[in-house]
């Protein structure tokens, strides 16, 4: 039997929405915060996690939601470009491979072996 | 003992063995029989005791260099053991998961007729094969009333990744009371460290297999050689107990002038052994017979007429019988004494000898063997010899004739190996007919870049002669162009029509030419006309047995029926398509996805949500194979899937397939009504709110990973298989877990099974 805290840690690491939603006041899964549609909200969140340099799981989560909300690959990539002057090329550079993976790019960007 | 003896007729070589899986290749019965011990064989009492006592170990490995009597030991174990045994002697041809599975299935079937359904569905092309194969074997073994031991002899011959992974998978999941026994010259392909830690493995090594003095004495005794104790001890010391060395020493001794010095002057080393064979053994054989032995060593299997053809003699049949009678180095493959093979080690030594005596003659010998095999209906054996002979013309003829059947049989690795042979020698240019086949098969298997490369070659080439199906080359080329649809729907139609006009009446391609023409009309908005031609495609397809094309044509007709709002008719047609796919074991083939897509739509329309989800699951398994190499069918299939997801209000699922369709449309934009349909679907999608992002939104890359998650492979090893980094695998796996709503690998496996993503 798995200990409850183990399961919780695992789910947190995966950015499991079911676990995160209550933590964030229930607003994650179907958040369309005032005036923003789902797609825009997801792209804004993507910008946020690029800025703070999140874990790969977060990129997968946010980008998948952006795509599911109708964002195109170009729009997702556009977020990185738009952010570069603000957060710096270094941060955008390290986010790029994660974003590529998350949009299911059929190529391997240089990543750690 | 538990092994049901095979009927003993050379039925093995005519392929008329097990009715249910009737492989198009020849199932070699003799590979399923353990070696029977002969008079004079030493009973390995100590080792046998150890093996008998280890019946609760799930894995037994017997590992040692050639000539250590691994097969003989296991043969004795089988004869004495109370346990039911399924035996497979691995050969080179088994480096194809489909072939390996067929043999293991046949071996298990000999023990007790097995549940057909478990092994019917072929493993899908791609990386999932190992786990699929292993799982089916485990399921079959578990389903048997009495525990069964599966023995795989000569596992060192397995070099194919998927086959080795399948064995490893099997080792980890052997059902309780069952046993997996592996004999190998090198380390067997199983996770030994893990098995050791679990205490699940019994290992027999070369040091165990080496004979002690008492066993050596028995061996010499059996061979009719008497030596003093000191001499025996000396011999054992020099040969390090190597059984075959001892045996050859005994033979040399027996033949009279084998000097004591000669008998002792070698140790367990292959090179010395070869010298020894030449000096001591072949030196005593009449000259004519030596050349018979060395020349026929190019043959994997031999019968009298084949040997006659190769060596140019007339008495080979009798000679083979005589050889069998005189020593242990020739193994009969059937009870009628028609087919034989050499003892493996002996054959290797003979080949070395042949190379030294008349290397220049080797290609000629293979050429004769190839000619004989071809004349006698053993086309695939002929391919191997023609390749060894370097006769590319003949290889091309044979491969052109065999490739479609082997593909339809699921032996993708075998077909791939044939094509690679041309590729590696830069010979594709010379054989446009091979290139056409290679291009089509690679397109169907979802390898667009390779398909393009081969297609370019196929287009350039011209061939005067008619092809094996009786059609002219131009028709095949036209068919390929129609299939790849590089220049739009109208051009696809003209190509399909051109192909259909020229193809021979019995050609397998005719059904798919008609199906493509029908599709082209459908995409041009001419539904009625499309339906007429698709109906003909179905008739022709049933007639010539072109199953995938027939199933696809039925699905297309169902789409036409949906267009008329006739859902009842649509369901009937799609179900017929599904039946063909099931009977033909084509469920995991790319072109079959359209059938699942239509069925999903029909189910969703009828409010059958679980049914629709199941069909979508089937389709998802083959989605990675839908590429721009068959753009019209691929995009059409993806759009149908999108409609089904929309009908289920699954926006995330619909968006994923729409993105895949969009990617293909960017490369091949001229696909009739499809771009417009895609645009309309996108508009509909805009209005849909995104619910939770679940399993339906797995991307093609993630779908490729899913089957591998069910193996024992680590992320790093999975990365090696998929040619991506460990990081990529890990990230994708995390994404898969989240979309499935699970938090571990094992939960993920349960989940993908329950939703039909994994067979």
HADDOCK unambig.tbl for C-alpha pairs under 7 A between the chains (distance, minus, plus):
assign (segid A and resid 10 and name CA) (segid B and resid 743 and name CA) 5.97 0.50 0.50
assign (segid A and resid 11 and name CA) (segid B and resid 743 and name CA) 5.80 0.50 0.50
assign (segid A and resid 14 and name CA) (segid B and resid 734 and name CA) 6.13 0.50 0.50
assign (segid A and resid 14 and name CA) (segid B and resid 738 and name CA) 6.21 0.50 0.50
assign (segid A and resid 16 and name CA) (segid B and resid 738 and name CA) 5.98 0.50 0.50
assign (segid A and resid 29 and name CA) (segid B and resid 692 and name CA) 6.80 0.50 0.50
assign (segid A and resid 56 and name CA) (segid B and resid 731 and name CA) 6.35 0.50 0.50
assign (segid A and resid 57 and name CA) (segid B and resid 731 and name CA) 6.57 0.50 0.50
assign (segid A and resid 57 and name CA) (segid B and resid 734 and name CA) 6.42 0.50 0.50
assign (segid A and resid 57 and name CA) (segid B and resid 735 and name CA) 6.79 0.50 0.50
assign (segid A and resid 60 and name CA) (segid B and resid 735 and name CA) 5.97 0.50 0.50
assign (segid A and resid 65 and name CA) (segid B and resid 693 and name CA) 6.89 0.50 0.50
assign (segid A and resid 68 and name CA) (segid B and resid 651 and name CA) 6.76 0.50 0.50
assign (segid A and resid 68 and name CA) (segid B and resid 652 and name CA) 4.56 0.50 0.50
assign (segid A and resid 68 and name CA) (segid B and resid 655 and name CA) 5.84 0.50 0.50
assign (segid A and resid 68 and name CA) (segid B and resid 690 and name CA) 6.55 0.50 0.50
assign (segid A and resid 69 and name CA) (segid B and resid 690 and name CA) 5.89 0.50 0.50
assign (segid A and resid 70 and name CA) (segid B and resid 655 and name CA) 6.94 0.50 0.50
assign (segid A and resid 101 and name CA) (segid B and resid 728 and name CA) 6.98 0.50 0.50
assign (segid A and resid 104 and name CA) (segid B and resid 699 and name CA) 6.37 0.50 0.50
assign (segid A and resid 104 and name CA) (segid B and resid 701 and name CA) 6.17 0.50 0.50
assign (segid A and resid 108 and name CA) (segid B and resid 724 and name CA) 6.31 0.50 0.50
assign (segid A and resid 112 and name CA) (segid B and resid 727 and name CA) 6.59 0.50 0.50
assign (segid A and resid 113 and name CA) (segid B and resid 725 and name CA) 5.39 0.50 0.50
assign (segid A and resid 113 and name CA) (segid B and resid 726 and name CA) 6.09 0.50 0.50
assign (segid A and resid 113 and name CA) (segid B and resid 727 and name CA) 6.85 0.50 0.50
